[in-house]
């Protein structure tokens, strides 16, 4: 216990001393994060390699404390020494990115190497929600967990003191769990990290004078991912990684929401935006300081859920804790008011999604029918049938002097809007639709595209085919007059 206190005290003191030193050094060399008008709202350039101070203080305390206490700690610190190679790789990736910049695939490659080293050193997920992964599944599951945690803390680092504070709460949660389970090596590894983060937070909290940078956020996320796995290995809970997952749930939820939002919007997953949890809190009128404090409060709440889950040996109680946690997370996401999920939910539960799928199938069938039509008449038949299924009315078509129209073509009035689609100089198609129609308006664009591309291409084929190659010959072969012929068919 004495060594534990000394580790915390020394790492905290080193962090307090080294942080302003590194801050001033990197500021003098211009290694700063410059503000912009969208996402980076700080007022002046701020040094961004704060991870250097945290890493130095964290590692140095393990060499200094044995000299102070004159107690050998090599056996108790075996966990730290085993993790150092993997942690060094992750830290190197972050430093290189802070100083020179790396492409996403380069960062991911370095993180993958660090995760593999951690797995080789004994950091292995053995159980996920009661399902054993002690076979070959353990490797991909472990790597996925470590990469997710690492990048989650990198993404959540968007406001002064946010990633540092979230990491501090998660580290303290794992430390308390280690003490409760009698896991001294894990306690010796986590307590100095918490002390380093506390010391760094004195300079990183709003208004910050130094940022974590990728060297800091990647380091914190990777260490917490490793500590979470080790916690699950020594815990008696039947649900494996559930408690560690809760401990780091705030950044994990944020990254899950970011990926889901970008998939719904069909944006690149690694693109930047202003849709993270802290951005949503700012949009709801909170100041940056209050937004961070709200997230700190949420971190304390999930810490309680995590520790309760870790202590629970009853399946029913564990299930209740998980349900309460999920309910709290759902309410939080609802409060943030993401339009993407609201619209997607309405489509899913209001019946719009099945209607959209049916409409897409109708459009696909229309395109196929136009591609195989042998005459203008067949094109009209396919077009009129599809328009009725898709909710369009008052259909008209004019092609090279021929006029086709449905029986309700004269019924368009003030309650309808009308759209005309040109057919490459050979005529046009005109159709109407009721205002405030219950049908999905998103089908209009694809319908127009199918008409314009499919029908124009087929009319060009009719014009260019060897025989007959004129509209009069085509009409004569069908026993029709070549003057302005009007055909009426039921639409819809």
Buried (B, 14 or more C-beta within 10 A) or exposed (E): EEBBEBBBBBBBBBBBEBBBEBBEEBBEEEBBBEBEEEEEEBEEBBBBBBBBBBBBBBBBBBEBBBEBBEEEBEEBBBBBEBBBEBBBBBBBBBBBBBBEEBEEEEBBEBBBBBBBBBBEBBBBBBBBEEEEBEEEBBBEBBBEBBBBBBBBBBBBBBBBBBBBBBBBBBBBBBBBBBBEBEBBBBBBBBBBBBBBBBBBBBBBBBEBBBBBBBBBBBBBBBBBBBBBBBBBBEBEBBBBBBBBBBBBBBBBBBBBBBEBBBEBEEEEEBEEEEBBBBBBBBEEEBEBBEBBBBBBEBBEBBBEBBBBBBBBEEEEEBEEBBEEBEEBBEEBBEEBEBEBBEEBEEBEEEEBBEBBEBBEEBBEBBBEBBEEBEBBBBBBBBBBBBBBBBBBBBBBBBBBBBBBBBEBBEEBEEEBEEBEBEBEEBBBBBBBBBEEBEBBEEBBEBBBEBBBEBBBEBBEEBEEEEEEEEBBEBBEEEEBEBEEEEBEBEBB
